[in-house]
Amino acid sequence: MSLSKISIHIICILAIGLCSCSSIDIFKENTEIAPVSNYKSFVIINQEVNMRGFSAQLLDEKVQDHLREALEAQGMVYDRTKPDLVIRYTSNEDQRMREINNFNYPMPFWGYRVWDPWTFNPYSSFNTPVRSSSYELLQVIVDFIDPKKDKFLMTLTGVTEVQSAKFKERKVLKTTDKILERFITDVLINSK
């Protein structure tokens, strides 16, 4: 394979990667008590009472498995009867639209200013029409509850945008990872 073909493939992969990336913001709320370091067991209440947190059942099951595997990897044990920590999750899946205005400046006229209110014509051939794009604003909300005190340790909300349905599962699991990373850092590591 020639060097030019390899560089074209690398550029395409990077372009796809950058287009599919959007930021994930994590917000911490509902902190009623300070965490302690002795959380050894947990239960995911959604699994026990058959409560779905996502509209798609398969995605809901993957989030449950993802939460369970991540916490078990930290040495915690799943316990239905007397857990040290109760986890409940839900989501907001909100379809939205945004307007995209691709205004192209008239670059062939190098002597003119970039924008002049007296000569600007919105109907000129230099402007492209406004178009709309749909996306989904996705929130993954995970409550961490101390069952002995019946109070919130914290609620962590991950917010991101999903441009396409085929990337939704990946974005949800990535957001769940960020939430778990924040929980593990704030509670399991820093409270020791």
N, C-alpha and C positions, 0 to 999 in steps of 0.2 A: 504494500500500500504506500502510495507516495505521501510526501510530507504535506502537500496541499490538501489531499483528501483527509488526512488525519486532522489538520487544523480546522477544516470545515466541520468535521464531526464534533470536535471539541467546542467550537463556537455554537453549534446547534444545541448541544447538551447544556451548555451554560445558559443559553437563551431560554430554554424550556425550564431550567431550574429557577432562574430569576423570575420568570413570569408566574410560576406556580407558588412562589414564596410571598407570603404576606405576614406581617408581624402578629405575634400573639402577646396580648397584654394580660397580666395576672393582677387581680385586685383582691385584697384581703379585707374581710368584713366580719361582723358579728363576733368579735372576740369578747366572750363573757368571762372566761377564766384563763389564768396562765397555764400553759401546758406543763406537765410533769414528765419525768424521764422514764417512768415505769410502764409504758404501753407495750404490752407483750402480745396481746391478742386483739382481734378486730372482727367485726361482722359488717357485711354490706347489706343494709336493710332492704334495698331494692330487690335483691335476690331472694330474700327470705319471705317477703310479702307479695312477690310477683308484681312489683310496681315498675313500669317502664319510665326511663328518663329521656328517651329519644323516640322519635316517631317510627323509626325503622327498628324492628325487633332484632335483626342480625347485628346492627350497629350497637344496640343496647347490650347485647350479650358480649360483644367484643370489649366494650368499655368495662363491664363487670370483670371479665377475665383479666383485662389489663391492670385494673386496680388491684385485684387479688394477687396476681403474679408479682407486681412491683412491691407490695407490702410484705409478701412472703420472702422476697429476695432480701429484705431488710431484717429478716429474722423474726418477723411477727407470725402468729399462728391464727388461722381462721377458726373462730369459736362461736357457735350459734347460741350457746346457753349463757355464758358469763363473760362477754367480751369486755376488754378495757377501753375499747374505742368503737363507736358506732359511726358508720359512713353512709351518707345518703347523697345521691346525685340526681340532678335534673338538667334540662337544657332549655334554651330558648332558640328556636330556629325561625328566623324572621327573614322572609323574602323581601328584597328591596330593589329599587332602581336608582341609577345615577345618570345624570346627563353628562355627556362628554362633548366638549366643544373644541374641535381641532382648528383653531384659528391660525392660518398660515400668513405670515407677514409677506408683503410684496417685495421679495428680495431682488428681483431683476432691476428695480429702480434704485440704484446705489446712491443717488444724489438726494433722495428724499429722506425725511425723518422716518423712524420706525412707525410711529403712530401720530397722526395729525387729525384732530377732531374736525377740521374744516374740509379735509380731503378724503376722510374715511368713508367708504361706501360699503355698508353691510351686504349689499346685493352683488358685489363684484365677484368675479370668477376666482379671486384669491382666497375667498372664505369657503370653508366646507361647512355643510349643515351640522346642526347639533344632532347627535344621536344618543340613544339611551342604551345602557348596559345593565343587565340584571346580575345580582349577586345575593348571597345569603349571609346575613350577619348572624354569627353563631356564638352562643354563650354556653359554656360548660360550667355548671355550678356544683361544687362538691362541699357538703357540710361534714365537718369532723366534730363529733359530739362525745362528751364524757358522760357515759350512762350512770355512773355513781352519783354525780352532782347534777345530772340532767341539765347541763349547760353546754353552750357552744365553745369549743376550743377556737374554732375559726370557720369561716366560710371563704373558700377560694373560688373566684370566678375567672375563667379564662375566656377572653373575647378575641375573635378573629373573623376574617371574611373568607368565604368559600366562593370561588368563581365558577366552579363546575361541579356537578354531582359526582363525577368520577373521582374527584380529589377529596370529597367530604370525609370519607372514612379515615384517610391519612391525616387530615387536619384535626379531626376529633381526637385521634389517638396521640397526635403530637401535642395538642392542648392539654390532654390528660397527663401526659408525661411532664409538662411544665408545672402543672398543678401539684403533682406528686413530688417533683423535685423541690418545689417551694415548701411543701409540708414536711418533707424529710429534713430539709435544712433548718426550718424554723422550730420543729418539734422534736424530731428524733435525734438530731445532732446537737443543736444549740441548747437544749434543755438538760443535757447530761452534765 
